[in-house]
Amino acid sequence: MKEDIKETRLDNGLVVLTDKMAGVRSATLGFFYRVGSRNEPDELNGITHFIEHCVFKGSKKRSAMEIAIEQDRLGGNLDAFTTHEETGFVIKVIDDRLDHAFDLLSDMLTDPRFDDADCENEQRVIIEEMKMNDDSPEELLTDIFHREFFHGHQLGMAITGTPETVRTFDHTRTSDYHMQAFTPENLVIAAAGNVDHDELVAKVRSSGISRPRSTTKGLGANESQLKRELQAAIPAAPIFIERREDLEQAHLIVAAPMVHARDPRRYAADLLSNVLGGGTSSRLWQKIREDRGLAYSVGASVGMYLDTGFFTVSAATSPDQTDEVLDIVVEELGQVAKDGVTADELDLMKEQTRASVLLALEDSAGRAGSLAQSEMVHGRQITIEESLANLAAVTADDIQTLARECFQTDELAFVALGDLDGLNVDRDRLTI
């Protein structure tokens, strides 16, 4: 499906992107902000996520119930999320409702009320969300991994914050930070589907969302709250085991530093993770699940930020089988660093990745998200043709070189959660 991408850059820094798709009646509209939890000072840890929640509690024009009713009337497909580096609000509607969707999102995000009573209520909701995550081993292990792997850095802080920080988010503190962070120069508006670029740009220009560049000048000390210049992230190499006797399984992560999101080797990194644990034919799936029956699920993936990245292998197994699973993982990392990947493996993973990329083109939500990601990470649009060409150009030598650089190191990390009193992991076991 051919891309028909257009862009407009306003004087206030706001970027409008569209990808018109022929033959569809859907339209996805997204407001994506270049701000996430790593932009927060320690004392405001979690405030970006808090704002993501609170904009649904009412604006100067709409009550929380009116927002909910309008959301349902439009189809109910309004999603919001916060990550370490971005915050997004995405709605998918029938094309003739796009104007209404824009009015709703722009109102919520430009003029939220942040009423003190609503803030107090949402504090309780988010603290319950934290408890829910603590009751989910996979979610809890992910938080522990980030905390230990990026120890002392904003990337290691929980996106939701802590109960102590969240309880301080009143009207004044929340609205001040919203004014600093959720500004036009931090905003990318992306739409895909049956959309008209010029009409969307006109809508943006006539709305409150297109106010001049940051109006936060003069806030004095408050101006320093938003960390616009990101602190460099240096991954650690932790060995950390949190013992939980109430869990039936042990959940584990083996990790290594990896390339960042702007590195040309990111295509090789994706293929490397797919060979090791990206599907049912991958090495770790076959050896750990199919050959030995040690786990129901096992996988490998890469996480990439603007300035750093990580490779992880994750699995869940019985506590008494954790040693065996760990040894297989380390052995396979060493094997791919020593001997590389076969031509058949490389061809298979290229075909798998190519299919995934092309199939995603059929979904307007995926295409809107792709527009925003390209802009926020690379400052330009990377076409499907360019991505597929870069993917096809990856060689087996590229993958082996990357594996040697990342795996043949004394910086492998191990993090585990479960009833693991007898588990002994030292640096020698993690050295390839």
C-alpha positions in Angstrom: 0.0 0.0 0.0 1.7 3.2 -1.2 2.3 6.0 1.2 1.0 9.5 0.5 2.7 11.5 3.2 2.5 15.3 3.6 3.9 17.5 6.3 3.6 21.1 7.5 5.8 22.7 10.1 4.3 25.7 11.9 6.3 28.7 13.2 5.6 27.6 16.8 7.4 24.3 16.3 4.3 22.1 15.9 4.4 19.5 13.2 1.4 18.2 11.2 1.8 14.9 9.3 -0.7 13.0 7.3 -0.7 9.8 5.3 -3.7 9.5 3.0 -4.9 5.9 2.5 -7.1 5.2 -0.6 -10.2 3.1 -0.2 -10.7 3.3 3.6 -13.4 5.0 5.7 -11.4 5.2 8.9 -9.2 7.9 10.1 -6.7 7.8 13.0 -5.7 11.1 14.7 -2.9 11.3 17.2 -1.4 14.0 19.4 2.1 12.9 20.3 4.2 15.0 22.7 8.0 14.8 22.8 8.0 14.5 26.6 8.0 11.5 28.9 9.0 10.4 32.3 12.7 10.9 31.6 12.1 14.6 31.3 10.9 14.8 35.0 12.9 15.9 38.0 13.0 13.3 40.8 10.5 15.1 42.9 8.0 15.1 40.1 8.5 11.5 39.1 5.2 10.3 37.5 3.7 13.7 36.7 3.6 13.1 32.9 1.6 9.9 33.4 -0.6 11.8 35.9 -1.3 14.5 33.4 -2.2 11.8 30.8 -4.8 10.6 33.2 -6.1 13.9 34.4 -6.9 15.5 31.0 -9.8 13.1 30.8 -11.3 14.6 34.0 -12.6 17.7 32.3 -11.6 20.8 30.4 -12.9 24.4 30.7 -15.6 23.5 28.1 -16.3 19.8 28.9 -16.9 17.9 32.0 -15.5 14.4 32.5 -18.8 12.9 31.7 -19.2 15.0 28.5 -15.7 13.8 27.4 -16.7 10.2 28.1 -20.0 10.5 26.2 -18.3 12.2 23.2 -15.6 9.6 23.2 -18.3 6.8 23.1 -20.2 8.6 20.4 -17.1 8.8 18.2 -16.6 5.0 18.6 -14.9 4.7 21.9 -11.4 4.0 20.4 -9.5 6.7 22.3 -6.2 5.5 23.7 -3.6 7.3 25.7 -0.1 6.3 26.9 3.0 7.5 28.5 6.5 6.2 27.9 9.9 7.3 29.1 10.2 9.6 26.0 6.8 10.4 24.7 3.1 10.9 25.6 0.4 10.1 23.1 -3.4 10.5 22.7 -4.8 8.5 19.7 -8.3 8.2 18.4 -9.6 6.1 15.5 -12.9 7.2 14.0 -15.0 7.1 10.8 -13.6 9.7 8.4 -16.7 12.0 8.7 -16.1 12.3 12.5 -12.5 13.5 12.2 -13.3 17.1 12.9 -15.2 16.2 16.1 -12.3 14.0 17.2 -9.9 16.9 16.7 -12.1 19.3 18.7 -12.3 16.8 21.5 -8.5 16.1 21.7 -7.4 19.7 21.3 -9.8 20.9 24.0 -8.7 18.2 26.5 -5.0 18.9 25.9 -5.1 22.6 25.6 -7.4 23.6 28.5 -7.6 20.8 31.1 -9.1 21.9 34.5 -6.9 19.9 36.8 -9.5 20.5 39.6 -8.1 19.7 43.0 -10.8 17.2 43.8 -10.2 15.4 40.5 -6.5 15.4 41.1 -7.0 13.8 44.5 -9.3 11.2 43.0 -6.8 10.4 40.3 -4.0 10.1 42.8 -5.9 7.2 44.3 -6.6 5.6 40.9 -2.9 5.7 40.0 -1.8 4.3 43.3 -4.2 1.4 42.7 -2.6 1.0 39.2 0.8 0.7 40.9 -0.6 -2.0 43.2 -2.0 -3.8 40.2 1.4 -3.7 38.5 3.0 -5.1 41.7 0.6 -8.0 41.6 1.7 -8.8 38.0 5.1 -10.5 37.9 5.8 -9.5 34.3 5.0 -5.9 34.9 6.9 -5.8 38.2 10.0 -7.5 36.7 10.1 -4.9 33.9 10.0 -2.1 36.5 12.8 -3.8 38.5 14.9 -4.3 35.3 14.7 -0.6 34.4 15.5 0.5 37.9 18.6 -1.7 38.1 19.8 -1.5 34.5 19.5 2.4 34.5 20.3 2.8 38.1 20.2 6.4 39.3 18.9 7.7 35.9 15.5 8.9 34.8 15.1 5.9 32.6 15.2 3.8 35.7 12.4 5.6 37.4 8.9 4.2 37.2 6.7 5.9 34.6 3.8 5.9 37.1 5.9 7.5 39.8 5.8 6.6 43.4 2.9 6.9 46.0 4.9 9.7 47.6 5.4 11.8 44.5 1.9 11.2 43.1 0.3 12.4 46.3 1.9 15.9 45.8 0.3 16.4 42.4 -2.3 19.1 43.1 -3.8 21.6 40.8 -1.0 24.1 40.9 1.9 21.6 40.5 0.1 19.7 37.7 -1.0 22.7 35.7 2.4 24.4 36.0 4.1 21.3 34.6 1.5 20.9 31.9 2.1 24.4 30.8 5.9 23.7 30.5 5.8 20.3 28.9 2.7 20.0 26.7 3.6 22.9 24.4 3.3 23.3 20.6 7.0 22.9 20.1 6.8 19.5 21.8 3.8 18.4 19.7 3.5 16.2 16.6 -0.1 15.8 15.2 -0.3 12.8 12.9 -3.3 11.5 11.0 -3.7 8.5 8.6 -6.6 7.1 6.7 -9.1 9.0 4.7 -7.7 12.4 5.7 -7.1 15.7 3.9 -3.8 17.4 4.9 -4.8 21.0 4.1 -8.1 20.7 6.0 -6.3 19.3 9.1 -3.7 22.1 8.9 -6.4 24.7 8.7 -8.1 23.0 11.7 -4.8 23.2 13.7 -4.2 26.8 12.8 -7.7 27.9 14.0 -7.5 26.0 17.3 -6.0 26.9 20.7 -3.4 24.1 20.2 -1.5 26.4 17.8 -0.7 29.1 20.3 2.8 30.7 20.0 5.9 29.0 21.2 6.2 28.2 24.9 4.4 30.7 27.1 6.3 29.5 30.1 9.0 32.1 30.0 8.9 34.1 33.2 7.9 31.2 35.5 11.2 31.6 37.2 12.3 28.5 39.1 9.5 26.5 37.6 11.1 26.7 34.2 13.8 24.3 35.3 11.3 21.6 36.2 11.2 20.2 32.7 14.5 18.5 31.7 14.7 19.5 28.1 18.4 18.5 27.8 18.4 14.8 28.5 20.9 13.4 30.9 23.1 10.8 29.2 22.1 7.2 30.1 24.8 4.8 30.9 23.5 1.2 31.4 24.7 -0.8 34.4 25.3 -4.5 34.6 23.3 -5.6 37.6 22.8 -9.1 39.0 19.7 -8.7 41.1 17.3 -11.3 42.4 14.1 -10.4 44.3 12.7 -13.3 46.2 9.0 -13.8 46.2 7.8 -17.1 47.8 4.2 -16.5 46.7 5.1 -17.0 43.0 4.8 -20.4 41.3 7.2 -19.4 38.6 10.5 -17.6 38.4 10.6 -14.7 36.0 14.0 -13.7 34.6 15.6 -11.3 32.2 19.1 -11.5 30.7 20.1 -8.2 29.2 23.0 -6.4 27.4 23.5 -2.9 26.2 22.4 -2.4 22.6 22.4 0.4 20.0 20.1 3.4 20.3 17.1 4.3 18.1 19.0 6.5 15.7 21.9 4.1 15.1 22.0 2.7 11.5 22.7 -0.8 13.1 19.1 -0.8 14.5 18.0 -3.0 11.6 20.7 -5.6 12.4 19.7 -5.4 16.1 16.1 -6.2 15.3 17.1 -9.2 13.1 19.5 -10.4 15.8 16.7 -10.4 18.4 14.4 -12.2 16.0 16.9 -14.9 15.3 17.4 -15.5 19.0 13.8 -15.2 20.3 11.5 -13.4 17.9 9.1 -16.2 17.0 8.4 -19.9 17.3 11.2 -20.9 15.0 13.8 -18.8 16.9 16.7 -20.5 18.6 15.6 -19.9 22.2 12.0 -20.9 21.6 13.1 -24.1 20.0 15.8 -25.0 22.6 14.0 -23.9 25.8 10.3 -24.7 25.0 10.2 -27.2 22.2 13.3 -29.3 22.9 13.3 -29.3 26.7 9.9 -28.1 27.8 11.3 -25.7 30.3 9.0 -22.7 29.7 5.7 -21.8 28.2 7.0 -18.6 26.7 10.5 -17.2 26.1 11.5 -14.4 23.8 14.1 -11.8 22.9 13.6 -8.1 22.0 15.4 -4.8 21.8 14.4 -1.6 23.5 15.8 1.6 22.0 15.8 5.2 23.3 17.2 8.3 21.7 20.6 7.8 23.2 20.9 4.2 24.4 19.3 0.8 24.1 19.1 -2.7 25.5 18.7 -6.3 24.3 16.7 -8.6 26.6 15.9 -12.3 26.8 12.9 -13.0 29.1 11.4 -16.2 30.3 9.3 -17.7 33.0 10.0 -21.2 34.4 9.8 -23.2 37.5 12.3 -22.1 40.2 14.2 -25.4 40.1 14.7 -25.0 36.3 16.0 -21.4 36.4 19.7 -22.5 36.3 19.2 -24.6 33.2 17.3 -21.8 31.4 19.9 -19.3 32.3 22.7 -21.5 31.1 21.0 -22.1 27.7 20.4 -18.4 27.2 24.1 -17.5 27.9 25.2 -20.3 25.7 23.1 -19.1 22.8 24.3 -15.5 23.1 27.8 -16.8 23.1 27.1 -19.1 20.1 25.7 -16.3 17.9 28.7 -14.1 18.8 31.2 -16.9 18.0 29.6 -18.4 14.9 27.0 -15.8 13.7 23.7 -16.7 12.0 23.1 -18.9 9.1 22.0 -17.7 5.7 18.7 -19.5 6.1 18.1 -17.9 9.5 18.8 -14.5 8.1 16.5 -15.0 5.1 13.7 -16.2 7.3 13.9 -13.3 9.7 14.1 -10.8 6.9 10.9 -12.3 5.4 9.2 -12.3 8.8 10.1 -8.6 9.4 9.2 -7.5 5.9 5.8 -9.1 6.3 5.2 -7.4 9.6 6.1 -4.0 8.2 3.9 -4.3 5.1 0.9 -5.8 7.0 1.1 -2.8 9.4 0.4 -0.5 6.4 -3.2 -1.7 6.3 -4.0 -0.1 9.7 -4.5 3.6 9.9 -3.5 3.6 13.6 -0.2 1.9 12.9 0.6 4.4 10.1 -0.2 7.4 12.2 2.0 6.1 14.9 4.8 5.4 12.4 4.6 9.0 11.2 5.0 10.4 14.7 7.8 8.0 15.6 9.8 8.9 12.5 9.5 12.6 13.2 10.3 12.4 16.9 13.2 10.1 16.6 14.7 11.1 13.3 13.3 14.5 12.5 12.1 13.3 9.1 10.0 10.6 7.5 11.6 7.3 6.8 9.7 5.7 4.0 8.7 2.1 3.8 10.9 1.7 0.8 13.9 3.1 2.7 13.2 0.8 5.7 12.9 -2.3 3.6 16.0 -1.4 1.7 18.0 -1.0 4.9 16.6 -4.3 6.2 17.5 -6.1 3.0 21.1 -4.7 3.2 21.8 -6.3 6.6 24.4 -9.1 6.2 25.3 -12.0 8.4 28.6 -10.3 9.2 26.7 -7.2 10.4 24.7 -9.3 12.9 27.7 -11.3 14.1 29.8 -8.1 14.6 26.9 -6.6 16.6 26.6 -9.7 18.7 30.3 -9.8 19.5 30.2 -6.2 20.5 27.2 -6.5 22.8 27.4 -10.1 24.1 31.2 -10.7 24.5 31.3 -8.4 27.4 31.4 -8.4 31.2 28.3 -6.1 31.2 25.6 -8.8 30.8 22.8 -8.2 33.3 20.6 -10.6 35.1 17.4 -9.8 36.9 15.0 -12.3 38.4 11.8 -12.5 40.5 10.5 -15.6 42.3 11.1 -18.2 44.9 14.8 -18.4 44.2 16.5 -19.0 47.5 18.9 -21.5 46.0 19.9 -19.6 42.9 23.5 -18.4 42.7 24.4 -16.2 39.8 27.8 -14.5 39.7 29.7 -12.5 37.1 31.5 -15.6 35.7 28.2 -17.3 34.8 27.3 -14.2 32.7 30.6 -13.9 30.9 30.8 -15.1 27.4 
